[in-house]
C-alpha cells in the first residue's frame, strides 16, 4: 500500500494519541508494532484509529504538523470521528 496521508494511533497503555504521516501505511504500522519508532516504543500496544488521505507526502507532513499544533484531545477525537481535518469543515 502506498497511500500518502496522516495516521493516528492510540496507546492502549495510557490512552494518548500519536499523529504521524507516511506514504506507506502498512510498512509504518509494522514499524510501530515492532518498536522501531522511538517516539512510540514505550506507548505500545498501539491501536490504529484513523487514516486521512492527502495529495502527496509533503501535503501529509504539513497536515501532520498542523494537526499536532491543535494540542486538544477533543479536536483530535472529532477529526478521528469525522475522518477529515478540522480546517476542512
Buried (B, 14 or more C-beta within 10 A) or exposed (E): EEBBBBBBBBBEEEEEBBBBBBBBBEEBBEBBBEEEBEEBEEBBEBEEBBBBEBEEBEBBBBBBEEBBEBEEEEEBBEBBEEEEBBEEE
